[in-house]
Amino acid sequence: MKSRVETIASVLLVSLGFASIAMQVQGQQPTPHVTIDPTTLPRLASVDERYQSYNVEMAEVIGGKFWKPYDTTTLAVLRAKASGSSGGGASGGTSPGKVGVDTSIYQARPPIDLANPRLRKLAAALGPAYVRVSGSWANSVYFHDSASAAPHAAPAGFDGVLTRRQWAGVIDFARAVNAELMTSFAISTGVRDASGVWTPVQARELIAYTHAIGGRISAAEMFNEPNMPAYAGAPPGYDAAAYAKDVAAFERFVRSVAPAMRIAGPGSVGEGILMPLLGTAFMPGYVSTEAMMTASPRPVFDIFSYHTYPAVSIRCAAMGRGAQTTPEMALSEEWLSQTDRSYAYYVTGIRDRLLPGKPVWITETADAACGGNPWANSFLDTFRYLDQMGRLARRGVDVIFHNTLASSEYGLLDQNTFIPRPNYWAALFWRRLMGTTVLDAGPSREGLHLYAHCLRGRAGGVALLVINNSRTQATAIQMARPSERFTLSAHPLESTEIALNGAPLALGANDALPVFRGLQVAAGQMTFAPGTITFVAVPSAGNPACS
């Protein structure tokens, strides 16, 4: 009898697909060092039902300058800059027009078509999720709360214009794809009083319009990346004391007009990984999260949030070689463990001490800041994507927002065609198989990263994620129960196309998603080829933690 897992999967397995897996491990049968009995794996943590979420940048919604796509000429220039850079430059940032931004790394783009049928179908397949509409553009955007034509230029104190029609498109998109909405608000000089204090003049209009058209903002950060105020559009001289006053005013406003909207914060970035490499010279006016969180009146949030990027992309070469990475590092233990360093800084070092017990949301993450590296759209980055998901689920992080859904190299979908990239397929497998209860599969080691959850949609079932991050050595485990395996692979690893159990993954007619069907595997030794990622479903595990 076919298991229910077969109803959540794709690609008819042909004999060629199975043979390709067998050929990869032929002649190198490793001895299993780990025995997995899915029946007895204990409960470790839990995550939000919308654990796997994503960002749509405000720059995408309103149209504006975003990261310039890589091409041969652009890459040659960027690589030359990177090879000659020693750090300390100031050409990074995420919002054109702010301090120190090299505008040659940006390109104007029209507003994203959130009504596109393919985009909606693929986003809906990841639901339920959260969609976060924010980014540095949101810090200075003017909401034109009128049915009249929007001004051609933003009013004084703002850098962009958001129309009612565009925001209604966001609300409709979220509703159509089963996504709860998260956002942030303008904090630029256009919303400040004569003494420089933040006022809710724009936030009030945006929230009121959202409610008027039947929408809901589930959660909000006051603004994006407040520890980088010079890049974030904050007034000159913005410091921790100003932030504390702003958050206090924001909290009073939210509690009075939108009490159901949860407040997340601070939404800082970079301190756990990048700043120790770079120093703060590239970030004029840097304000530490520690200073912001201990200023008076002390900020209090419903959700503790932060951003994490293990590197900056080659676009931001002037930040220095120490902030860069290479494709050769993409499967290394050093690279994959960067997630833990950022968690230790923000959660262990700040959340646990100042906001103990508050849920943790990572509201931006990808392979690299500044739009992602050239290989972010390939299978090579899928190892980071899924390993990060597994690591942070074990720690009980509630929600992770990948940056982005469909923009720049780190988008899950191609920004022009909305065709799935390898990370989208990985996200879809996670959505279909990995439930919200996290199990303890034991420690990982080089060549065998193991994660386990209750199997989604099957009481007592267990799902494993097995990542072989070795480029040369096969690995194996001893499985105590029969199972179904779904192995993802690509040749070469930097390919933008991947295979499931040897058969290419692709959309069907009318953008139909394939039906994933796994290989039936008897109990015993299970071998995993180098540079592969495998989901293993055990619907008959009978694990009491999953009942």
Buried (B, 14 or more C-beta within 10 A) or exposed (E): EEBEBBEBBBBEBEEEBBEBBEEBBEEBEBEBEBEBBBBBBEBBBBBBBBBBBBBBBBBBBBBBBBBBBBEEEBEEEBEEBBEEBEBEBBBBBBBBBBBBBBEEBBEEBEBBBBEBEBBBBBBBBBBBBBBBBBBBBBBBBBBBBEEEEBEEEBEEBBBBBBBBEBBBBBBBBBBBBBBBBBBBBBBBBBBBEEEBEBBBEBBBBBBEBBEEEEBBBBBBBBBBBBBBBBBBBBBEEBBBEBBBBBBBBBBEBBEEBBEEBBBBBBBBBBBBBBBEBBBBEBBBBBBBBBBBBBBEEEBBBBBBBBBBBBBBBBBBBBBBEBBBBEBEEBBBEEBBEBBBBBBEBBBEBBBBEBBEEBBBBBBBBBBBBBBBBBBBBBBBBBBBBBBBBBBBBBBBBBBBBBBBBBBBBBBBBBBEEBBBBBBBBBBBBBBBBBBBBBBBBEEBEBBBBBBBBBBBBBEBBBBBBBBBBBEEBBBBBBBBBBBBBBBBBBEEBBBBBBBBBBBEBBBEEEBEBBEBBBBEBEEEBBBBBBBBBBBBBBBBBBBEBBE
